[in-house]
Amino acid sequence: MAPLRSAHRRLGTRTHRAAMLLIAIIAGVGVLPGVAVAAPAGGGQQLNAADMTLLNGVRLAGLWEMPAGQMAAEKGQSAKVREIGAGIANEHQQLDQLVVDAANKLGASIPSEPTAEQKGWLAEMQKASGARFDQIFVTRLRVAHGKIFPVIGAVRASTRDATVRKLCDDANEFVLHHMQMLESTGLVRWPELPPAALPAPGEDGLLAAAAANAGPQVGVSSTVVWLVFLAALGTGGIATYRMLRRS
């Protein structure tokens, strides 16, 4: 009977060791950063600066281009400008609702009024009349659309968020259509358009503004993650070994 009891003891010891090793591994995994083992707070993913650029840019565009379009519909000298103004105001109202819905879905804060510069453009248009008004309206809006257009493409190409991608698709259609409408007036001064430029990461004014609005972000190197994991696993293994020796 002694050999039988010894076998039972050996089996129990092996089972105990296996259980302790499993506990040590679980303890090591438990110290990994939350992004690796748990859903982010609120059930969504944190938006990066580029995503916020898109949300902020589209929202700001609507906040000043809707009243600009309405103004053009009322006081434009040419019938073409009045027609385009009404169309842009109506389409920006639709796009504005899309960006508000997207921001609400993502839990993001977006502007509620135009920038000081945009308010200045509206004031400039308010003071103008006749052919001068038509020229200012087309020039200001064409340049503004030209600035947001490449931002939409850049964010669409890199964002990891499905809601932001969908907003990019919608915004791209609206902005392209608005550029085409403005250009159909024959009032776009092509030689005066700013040259095309591909901004270096972090140097674009819109990206900087979006980063400030999004708040600080903390990145974790994968190397650091694994070092923490291995350290925790080693600590758990040593503790397990000592417990087994004592037992």
C-alpha positions as CSV (number, residue, x, y, z in Angstrom):
1,M,0.0,0.0,0.0
2,A,2.9,2.4,0.6
3,P,3.8,2.6,-3.1
4,L,0.2,3.4,-3.9
5,R,0.2,6.3,-1.4
6,S,3.5,7.5,-2.8
7,A,2.1,7.5,-6.3
8,H,-0.9,9.5,-5.0
9,R,1.5,12.0,-3.4
10,R,3.5,12.4,-6.6
11,L,0.4,12.9,-8.6
12,G,-0.9,15.4,-6.2
13,T,2.4,17.3,-6.2
14,R,2.5,17.4,-10.0
15,T,-1.1,18.7,-10.1
16,H,-0.3,21.3,-7.5
17,R,2.7,22.5,-9.4
18,A,0.7,22.7,-12.7
19,A,-2.0,24.7,-10.9
20,M,0.5,27.1,-9.4
21,L,2.3,27.6,-12.8
22,L,-1.1,28.4,-14.4
23,I,-1.8,30.9,-11.7
24,A,1.6,32.5,-12.2
25,I,1.0,32.9,-16.0
26,I,-2.4,34.4,-15.4
27,A,-0.9,36.8,-12.9
28,G,1.7,37.8,-15.5
29,V,-0.9,38.4,-18.2
30,G,-3.0,40.5,-15.8
31,V,-0.4,43.2,-15.6
32,L,-0.4,43.8,-19.4
33,P,-1.8,47.3,-20.4
34,G,-5.5,47.5,-20.4
35,V,-5.6,48.1,-24.2
36,A,-4.3,44.6,-24.7
37,V,-6.7,42.7,-22.4
38,A,-9.7,44.8,-21.9
39,A,-12.1,47.1,-23.8
40,P,-11.3,50.8,-23.5
41,A,-13.4,52.8,-21.1
42,G,-16.8,53.6,-22.5
43,G,-16.7,50.7,-25.0
44,G,-15.0,52.7,-27.8
45,Q,-11.5,53.5,-28.9
46,Q,-9.7,56.7,-28.3
47,L,-9.7,59.0,-31.3
48,N,-6.3,60.3,-32.4
49,A,-5.4,63.8,-33.6
50,A,-6.2,63.1,-37.2
51,D,-9.6,61.8,-36.4
52,M,-10.3,64.9,-34.4
53,T,-9.0,67.0,-37.3
54,L,-11.7,65.6,-39.5
55,L,-14.5,66.1,-37.0
56,N,-13.4,69.6,-36.1
57,G,-12.7,70.6,-39.7
58,V,-16.0,69.4,-41.1
59,R,-18.0,71.0,-38.2
60,L,-16.2,74.4,-38.5
61,A,-16.8,74.4,-42.3
62,G,-20.5,74.0,-41.8
63,L,-20.7,76.6,-39.0
64,W,-19.5,79.4,-41.4
65,E,-20.4,78.1,-44.8
66,M,-24.1,77.6,-44.0
67,P,-24.6,81.3,-43.2
68,A,-22.3,82.2,-46.1
69,G,-24.4,80.2,-48.5
70,Q,-27.6,81.7,-47.2
71,M,-26.1,85.2,-47.6
72,A,-25.2,84.4,-51.2
73,A,-28.7,83.1,-51.9
74,E,-30.1,86.4,-50.7
75,K,-27.7,89.0,-52.0
76,G,-25.7,87.4,-54.8
77,Q,-25.6,89.6,-57.9
78,S,-25.7,86.8,-60.4
79,A,-28.4,84.1,-60.5
80,K,-25.6,81.5,-60.6
81,V,-24.1,82.7,-57.3
82,R,-27.6,82.8,-55.7
83,E,-28.3,79.3,-56.9
84,I,-25.0,77.9,-55.7
85,G,-25.3,79.7,-52.4
86,A,-28.6,78.1,-51.7
87,G,-27.3,74.7,-52.7
88,I,-24.2,74.9,-50.5
89,A,-26.1,76.1,-47.5
90,N,-28.6,73.2,-47.9
91,E,-25.9,70.6,-48.4
92,H,-23.8,71.9,-45.5
93,Q,-26.9,71.6,-43.3
94,Q,-27.0,67.9,-44.2
95,L,-23.3,67.4,-43.7
96,D,-23.4,69.3,-40.4
97,Q,-26.0,66.8,-39.1
98,L,-23.8,63.9,-40.1
99,V,-20.8,65.3,-38.2
100,V,-22.9,66.0,-35.2
101,D,-24.3,62.5,-35.2
102,A,-20.8,61.0,-35.6
103,A,-19.4,63.1,-32.7
104,N,-22.2,62.1,-30.5
105,K,-21.7,58.4,-31.4
106,L,-17.9,58.7,-30.6
107,G,-18.4,60.8,-27.5
108,A,-16.2,63.6,-29.0
109,S,-16.5,67.3,-28.3
110,I,-16.6,69.5,-31.5
111,P,-16.8,73.3,-31.9
112,S,-20.2,75.1,-31.5
113,E,-19.3,78.4,-33.3
114,P,-16.9,79.5,-36.2
115,T,-13.4,80.6,-35.5
116,A,-12.5,84.3,-35.3
117,E,-11.1,84.1,-38.8
118,Q,-14.2,82.6,-40.2
119,K,-16.4,85.2,-38.4
120,G,-14.2,87.8,-40.1
121,W,-14.9,86.3,-43.5
122,L,-18.6,86.5,-42.8
123,A,-18.3,90.1,-41.8
124,E,-16.4,90.8,-45.0
125,M,-19.1,89.3,-47.1
126,Q,-21.8,91.1,-45.1
127,K,-20.2,94.5,-46.0
128,A,-19.8,93.7,-49.7
129,S,-22.4,93.9,-52.4
130,G,-22.8,93.4,-56.1
131,A,-20.0,91.8,-58.2
132,R,-17.6,92.3,-55.3
133,F,-19.7,90.1,-53.0
134,D,-19.9,87.4,-55.6
135,Q,-16.1,87.4,-56.0
136,I,-15.5,87.3,-52.2
137,F,-18.0,84.5,-51.7
138,V,-16.5,82.3,-54.4
139,T,-12.9,83.0,-53.5
140,R,-13.3,82.4,-49.8
141,L,-15.3,79.3,-50.1
142,R,-13.1,77.8,-52.8
143,V,-10.0,78.3,-50.8
144,A,-11.6,76.9,-47.7
145,H,-12.8,73.8,-49.5
146,G,-9.4,73.3,-51.0
147,K,-7.9,73.2,-47.5
148,I,-10.2,70.6,-46.0
149,F,-10.2,68.4,-49.2
150,P,-6.7,66.9,-48.6
151,V,-7.4,66.5,-44.9
152,I,-10.4,64.3,-45.7
153,G,-8.3,62.0,-47.9
154,A,-5.4,61.7,-45.4
155,V,-7.7,60.8,-42.6
156,R,-9.8,58.4,-44.7
157,A,-6.5,56.6,-45.7
158,S,-5.3,56.1,-42.1
159,T,-8.2,56.1,-39.6
160,R,-9.0,52.9,-37.7
161,D,-12.5,54.0,-36.8
162,A,-15.4,52.9,-39.0
163,T,-17.5,56.0,-38.0
164,V,-14.8,58.4,-39.0
165,R,-14.3,56.5,-42.3
166,K,-18.0,56.8,-43.1
167,L,-17.9,60.5,-42.3
168,C,-14.9,60.9,-44.6
169,D,-16.8,59.3,-47.4
170,D,-19.8,61.6,-47.0
171,A,-17.7,64.7,-46.5
172,N,-15.6,63.9,-49.6
173,E,-18.7,63.8,-51.8
174,F,-20.1,67.1,-50.4
175,V,-16.8,69.0,-50.6
176,L,-16.0,67.8,-54.1
177,H,-19.5,68.9,-55.3
178,H,-19.1,72.3,-53.6
179,M,-15.7,72.9,-55.3
180,Q,-17.2,72.0,-58.7
181,M,-20.2,74.3,-58.1
182,L,-18.0,77.2,-57.1
183,E,-15.7,76.6,-60.1
184,S,-18.7,76.6,-62.4
185,T,-19.2,80.4,-61.7
186,G,-16.0,81.2,-63.6
187,L,-15.0,83.4,-60.7
188,V,-12.2,81.2,-59.3
189,R,-8.9,83.0,-59.6
190,W,-6.7,80.0,-60.4
191,P,-3.3,81.8,-60.3
192,E,-4.1,83.0,-56.8
193,L,-4.8,79.6,-55.3
194,P,-2.1,78.4,-52.8
195,P,0.4,75.8,-54.1
196,A,-0.2,72.2,-53.3
197,A,1.8,71.1,-50.3
198,L,2.0,67.8,-48.3
199,P,2.5,68.9,-44.6
200,A,5.0,67.0,-42.5
201,P,3.4,65.1,-39.6
202,G,2.8,67.4,-36.6
203,E,3.5,70.6,-38.5
204,D,0.0,71.2,-40.0
205,G,-2.0,73.9,-38.2
206,L,-5.2,71.8,-38.3
207,L,-3.5,68.8,-36.8
208,A,-1.9,70.9,-34.1
209,A,-5.4,72.3,-33.2
210,A,-6.9,68.9,-33.2
211,A,-4.2,67.5,-31.0
212,A,-4.8,70.2,-28.5
213,N,-8.5,69.6,-28.5
214,A,-8.1,65.8,-28.2
215,G,-5.9,66.1,-25.1
216,P,-2.7,64.3,-24.2
217,Q,-2.2,60.7,-25.4
218,V,0.0,58.1,-24.0
219,G,1.6,55.5,-26.2
220,V,3.1,52.2,-24.9
221,S,5.9,50.5,-26.8
222,S,5.4,46.9,-27.5
223,T,8.9,46.2,-26.2
224,V,7.9,47.7,-22.8
225,V,4.8,45.6,-22.8
226,W,6.7,42.4,-23.2
227,L,9.4,43.4,-20.7
228,V,6.7,44.0,-18.1
229,F,5.0,40.8,-19.0
230,L,8.2,38.7,-18.7
231,A,9.2,40.4,-15.5
232,A,5.8,39.6,-14.0
233,L,6.0,36.1,-15.3
234,G,9.4,35.6,-13.8
235,T,8.3,37.0,-10.5
236,G,5.4,34.6,-10.5
237,G,7.6,31.7,-11.4
238,I,10.1,32.5,-8.5
239,A,7.3,32.8,-6.1
240,T,5.8,29.5,-7.3
241,Y,9.1,27.8,-7.0
242,R,9.6,29.0,-3.4
243,M,6.1,27.9,-2.4
244,L,6.7,24.4,-3.9
245,R,10.0,24.1,-2.0
246,R,8.3,25.0,1.2
247,S,5.6,22.4,0.5
